[in-house]
Amino acid sequence: MSAPANTNPPRSVIEQLVREQVYAKLGLALPHAANAPNALLVNISARHCHLTQKAVEALFGPGHQLTPMKGLYQDGQYAAKETVTLIGPRSRVISNLRILGPCRSLNQVELAYTDSIALGFEIPVKMSGDIADTPGCMLMGPNGYFQLDEGVIRAQPHVHMNPDDAAFYGVKHLDVMKLKVHGPLGMTFDKLVVRVDPSFKLEVHIDTDEGNACGLKSDTLCELIR
């Protein structure tokens, strides 16, 4: 089942269109970033997990398929209706951990630093898919348990780009950029890893701790810097 379509353009896209109109009426040149092929969207990625079909069936029953609840900004990705309970060291738990679909070829749990403190163990900062030398956990669903021997990470802040975006910013896959966040709690993230794929839309992902630290809101001005 495909993810439900989200027909409403993100606020950043609307703001980009308005900005272009305002600058045109004033006869002013747009700032460099405003000439980018696509508007930048910075999103907070809350804790979640990616599962294999085998794990889904162990947790929810044989033949179970994830049920799309909400389409995400990246095409084909969605938040599923299904959630699981994560059991960490000393039986500390996180309930209602959202599954993101579709199913993947490996199991991965993405948490924030404060989550790891609550669970009582250390998790490394890793790029998605790089789960070597990471801790595991137990997941519990309505049909049973599934043991992860590895795969619990703190996601490295990163930016999704298609090749046109990468060419505009002068970067390539796995390069490192900076993200400057303006506002009362403005700060700069120095190690934003670039991920380039033709299917990607221009989007930065940071976690809840990082979003709270910089006071990120839907109208916060953010800039990508080489």
C-alpha positions as CSV (number, residue, x, y, z in Angstrom):
1,M,0.0,0.0,0.0
2,S,1.4,3.4,-0.9
3,A,1.7,6.2,1.5
4,P,-1.2,8.8,1.5
5,A,-0.3,11.8,-0.6
6,N,0.4,15.1,1.1
7,T,-1.0,17.7,-1.3
8,N,-0.2,20.8,0.9
9,P,3.1,22.4,0.0
10,P,5.5,22.9,3.0
11,R,5.7,26.3,4.5
12,S,9.2,26.8,3.3
13,V,8.1,26.4,-0.3
14,I,5.3,28.9,0.1
15,E,7.7,31.4,1.8
16,Q,10.1,30.9,-1.1
17,L,7.4,31.9,-3.6
18,V,6.4,34.9,-1.6
19,R,10.0,36.0,-1.2
20,E,10.6,35.8,-5.0
21,Q,7.5,38.0,-5.6
22,V,8.6,40.6,-3.0
23,Y,12.1,40.9,-4.3
24,A,10.8,41.1,-7.9
25,K,8.5,44.0,-7.0
26,L,11.3,45.9,-5.2
27,G,13.7,45.3,-8.1
28,L,16.2,43.6,-5.8
29,A,18.5,40.7,-6.5
30,L,17.7,37.6,-4.5
31,P,20.2,36.3,-2.0
32,H,22.4,33.4,-3.2
33,A,20.3,30.7,-1.4
34,A,17.1,32.2,-2.8
35,N,18.3,31.3,-6.3
36,A,18.6,27.6,-5.3
37,P,16.6,25.2,-7.5
38,N,14.6,24.1,-4.5
39,A,13.6,25.7,-1.2
40,L,15.4,24.3,2.0
41,L,13.2,22.5,4.5
42,V,14.6,21.6,8.0
43,N,12.7,19.0,9.9
44,I,13.0,17.5,13.3
45,S,13.1,13.7,13.1
46,A,11.6,12.3,16.3
47,R,12.6,8.9,17.6
48,H,11.5,6.0,15.4
49,C,12.5,2.7,13.9
50,H,12.9,1.0,10.5
51,L,12.2,-2.7,10.4
52,T,12.5,-5.6,8.0
53,Q,9.4,-7.5,7.0
54,K,10.6,-10.4,9.2
55,A,10.7,-8.2,12.2
56,V,7.2,-6.8,11.4
57,E,5.8,-10.3,11.2
58,A,7.4,-11.3,14.4
59,L,5.9,-8.3,16.2
60,F,2.5,-8.1,14.6
61,G,1.8,-11.6,13.2
62,P,2.5,-13.6,10.0
63,G,1.8,-11.8,6.8
64,H,1.3,-8.5,8.5
65,Q,1.9,-5.4,6.3
66,L,2.6,-1.9,7.7
67,T,-0.3,0.5,7.4
68,P,0.6,3.9,6.1
69,M,-0.7,6.7,8.4
70,K,1.0,9.9,7.2
71,G,3.2,10.5,4.1
72,L,6.6,12.0,4.9
73,Y,8.3,14.7,2.8
74,Q,10.6,12.3,1.0
75,D,8.6,10.5,-1.7
76,G,7.4,7.0,-0.8
77,Q,8.3,7.3,2.9
78,Y,5.6,7.3,5.6
79,A,4.9,7.0,9.3
80,A,3.0,3.8,9.9
81,K,0.1,3.3,12.3
82,E,2.0,0.6,14.0
83,T,4.2,1.3,17.0
84,V,6.3,-0.9,19.3
85,T,7.7,-0.8,22.8
86,L,11.5,-0.6,23.1
87,I,13.0,-2.4,26.0
88,G,16.5,-1.3,26.9
89,P,19.0,-2.1,29.6
90,R,17.7,-2.9,33.1
91,S,14.2,-3.3,31.5
92,R,13.8,0.5,31.0
93,V,11.3,1.1,28.2
94,I,10.1,3.6,25.6
95,S,6.5,3.1,24.6
96,N,4.8,3.9,21.3
97,L,8.0,4.0,19.2
98,R,6.8,4.8,15.7
99,I,7.7,2.6,12.7
100,L,8.5,4.3,9.5
101,G,7.9,2.5,6.2
102,P,8.3,0.9,3.9
103,C,10.2,-2.1,5.3
104,R,14.0,-2.0,4.8
105,S,16.7,-4.6,4.5
106,L,18.0,-4.1,8.1
107,N,16.5,-3.1,11.4
108,Q,17.5,0.3,12.9
109,V,16.3,2.3,15.8
110,E,17.0,6.1,15.9
111,L,16.9,7.8,19.2
112,A,18.0,11.2,20.7
113,Y,20.6,11.6,23.4
114,T,18.0,12.2,26.1
115,D,16.4,8.9,25.1
116,S,19.6,7.1,25.7
117,I,20.0,8.6,29.1
118,A,16.4,7.5,30.0
119,L,17.2,4.0,28.8
120,G,20.5,3.8,30.6
121,F,22.9,3.1,27.8
122,E,25.2,4.9,25.4
123,I,24.4,5.0,21.6
124,P,26.8,6.3,19.0
125,V,26.2,9.0,16.4
126,K,26.0,7.1,13.0
127,M,24.7,7.6,9.5
128,S,21.6,5.6,8.7
129,G,22.5,2.1,7.7
130,D,25.8,2.1,9.5
131,I,24.9,-0.1,12.4
132,A,28.3,-1.9,13.0
133,D,29.4,-1.7,16.6
134,T,26.1,-0.3,17.8
135,P,24.0,-1.6,20.8
136,G,20.9,-3.6,20.4
137,C,17.6,-3.8,22.2
138,M,14.4,-5.8,22.5
139,L,11.2,-4.7,20.7
140,M,7.8,-5.7,21.8
141,G,4.6,-5.8,19.7
142,P,1.1,-7.2,20.1
143,N,2.2,-10.6,18.6
144,G,5.5,-11.0,20.5
145,Y,9.1,-9.9,20.8
146,F,12.0,-9.3,18.4
147,Q,15.6,-9.1,19.5
148,L,17.9,-6.6,17.8
149,D,21.6,-7.5,18.4
150,E,22.6,-4.2,16.9
151,G,21.1,-1.2,15.3
152,V,20.3,1.5,17.9
153,I,21.9,4.8,16.8
154,R,21.7,8.6,17.2
155,A,21.3,9.8,13.6
156,Q,24.0,12.0,12.3
157,P,22.5,15.4,11.2
158,H,22.2,15.2,7.4
159,V,20.8,16.8,4.4
160,H,19.0,15.0,1.5
161,M,19.7,16.5,-1.9
162,N,19.0,15.6,-5.5
163,P,21.9,16.2,-8.0
164,D,20.6,19.6,-9.0
165,D,20.8,20.8,-5.4
166,A,24.3,19.3,-5.0
167,A,25.5,21.1,-8.1
168,F,24.1,24.4,-6.8
169,Y,25.8,24.1,-3.5
170,G,29.0,22.6,-5.0
171,V,29.0,19.4,-3.0
172,K,28.8,15.6,-3.6
173,H,27.5,12.6,-1.7
174,L,28.9,12.3,1.8
175,D,30.5,15.7,1.8
176,V,30.1,17.7,5.0
177,M,28.4,21.1,5.1
178,K,27.3,23.6,7.9
179,L,23.7,24.4,8.8
180,K,23.3,27.9,10.2
181,V,20.1,28.3,12.2
182,H,19.0,31.9,12.9
183,G,16.8,33.2,15.7
184,P,17.0,33.8,19.5
185,L,18.8,30.5,20.0
186,G,20.7,30.6,16.7
187,M,23.6,28.2,16.2
188,T,25.6,26.4,13.5
189,F,25.8,22.7,13.0
190,D,29.3,22.0,11.7
191,K,29.0,18.4,10.7
192,L,25.9,18.1,8.4
193,V,26.5,15.1,6.1
194,V,25.3,15.4,2.5
195,R,23.3,12.5,1.0
196,V,22.6,12.8,-2.7
197,D,20.1,10.7,-4.7
198,P,17.9,11.6,-7.7
199,S,14.8,10.7,-5.7
200,F,15.6,13.0,-2.8
201,K,14.0,16.4,-2.0
202,L,16.1,19.1,-0.3
203,E,15.6,18.4,3.4
204,V,17.7,18.6,6.5
205,H,17.0,16.1,9.4
206,I,18.0,16.8,13.0
207,D,16.7,15.1,16.1
208,T,14.5,16.4,18.9
209,D,17.4,17.4,21.1
210,E,19.1,19.3,18.4
211,G,15.8,21.0,17.3
212,N,15.1,22.1,20.9
213,A,18.6,23.3,21.4
214,C,18.4,25.7,18.4
215,G,14.7,26.6,19.0
216,L,13.7,25.5,15.5
217,K,10.2,26.5,14.4
218,S,8.4,26.3,11.1
219,D,9.4,29.9,10.2
220,T,13.0,29.8,11.5
221,L,15.5,31.0,8.8
222,C,18.1,28.3,8.1
223,E,21.0,28.4,5.6
224,L,23.3,25.7,4.1
225,I,27.0,26.7,4.1
226,R,29.9,24.9,2.5
